[in-house]
Amino acid sequence: MGENKRNNQQKAPGLRKTLSKDLSGSGYFTEMKSDLKSLKEFYLTYEQKRILNEKKWYSRWFFLTWWILKGMILKLTPLRRILLIIGILFLLSSKMHSGDIDISSATSRGIFGGVVILFVLMLELRDKLLASEELNAGRKIQKELMPDENPVIAGWDVWMYSKPANEISGDLIDYVEVIDNKFALFLADVAGKGLKAALFTTKLQASIRTLIYDLRLDKLVSKVNEIFFKEKYRYVFASLLYFEVSPNENKIEYINAGHLPPVILRTSGIEELQKGNAAIGLLRTENYLVNSIMMNEGDFFIVFSDGVTEAMNNSGSLYGKDRFFKFISVLRHLSSKDLGEGILKEIEKFLDYDNPTDDLSLIIMKKTSIKPEP
């Protein structure tokens, strides 16, 4: 309460100084390009995007403007929608006066229309800022729940990374040191985006951490699936890749619940593992199969979300699995961290440094030489 009061009492920045700073900035063309892309993603349907690609440039801009305006109007509340249309009508009527009509009357209508539109804009901006504050708070909490460092496991070089496409993420990475000196690591990808997906990841993480000390792999994932299966929420589900390793051992035991198959990068080539069982929350009951893989020194075990292979650039092209495999195949000599950072730079380059459209997460483990216990 006191902190809010102090914040409210802080002096607001001067308008002239702020505008002067804005005019001296740079990179506005890139920002405008990114904003236009986000408008298309938010307001246009898949079918409308397809139709735009088939039209010539001059008609494309006409349809794009109309569809975005229409989409914006339809997403307003009924009152704001009516106010906006009233404001637009008053603005248009001020431009269509004849010579026998008082110009001042037309000007008044134009001013009134502009004020009404500005009022709607202020309401929408207020809602956006309030929602942004809530999302920022959620992002901070979500970040606190994620591991802030990589696990240290003898005989393994581990690197973990997750970055949301928006304010909050539908991806989850985590690790826990369990009984018998084992480490459990997992990567999950929740269907959808936004707050609903973020809440689902938090519940998923809490459920796994609660059950992890009492249940083996298959029983653990089955129990988590039972918790999340809800008949009325059939479209809320998550893919999960859960695996366990022990220090100075060569074996990885894992369960794939609807996730992209992990990849083994060996000195002899790339091995894509088999697809797994159903995703978490899709079926009422599911018997999850425990798989095991033996790793040799220098081999990589790579787990990734679809933000890697399904990264999409401005031309609508996907990065793709084949391109990903070709890129990592020549980087076997690197550490897990260097390989991971190389992948991130490759994705950024493919996207032409534009904002990604999906969350991106990676867990990379390299088998290192076994060091004897002191």
Secondary structure as GFF3:
##gff-version 3
##sequence-region A 1 374
A	DSSP	alpha_helix	2	9	.	.	.	ID=ss1
A	DSSP	alpha_helix	15	23	.	.	.	ID=ss2
A	DSSP	alpha_helix	28	43	.	.	.	ID=ss3
A	DSSP	alpha_helix	46	54	.	.	.	ID=ss4
A	DSSP	alpha_helix	57	75	.	.	.	ID=ss5
A	DSSP	alpha_helix	78	94	.	.	.	ID=ss6
A	DSSP	alpha_helix	103	145	.	.	.	ID=ss7
A	DSSP	beta_strand	156	163	.	.	.	ID=ss8
A	DSSP	beta_strand	171	178	.	.	.	ID=ss9
A	DSSP	beta_strand	182	190	.	.	.	ID=ss10
A	DSSP	alpha_helix	194	211	.	.	.	ID=ss11
A	DSSP	alpha_helix	217	228	.	.	.	ID=ss12
A	DSSP	three_ten_helix	231	233	.	.	.	ID=ss13
A	DSSP	beta_strand	238	245	.	.	.	ID=ss14
A	DSSP	beta_strand	251	257	.	.	.	ID=ss15
A	DSSP	beta_strand	263	266	.	.	.	ID=ss16
A	DSSP	beta_strand	269	272	.	.	.	ID=ss17
A	DSSP	beta_strand	291	294	.	.	.	ID=ss18
A	DSSP	beta_strand	300	304	.	.	.	ID=ss19
A	DSSP	alpha_helix	306	309	.	.	.	ID=ss20
A	DSSP	alpha_helix	321	328	.	.	.	ID=ss21
A	DSSP	alpha_helix	336	350	.	.	.	ID=ss22
A	DSSP	beta_strand	360	367	.	.	.	ID=ss23
###
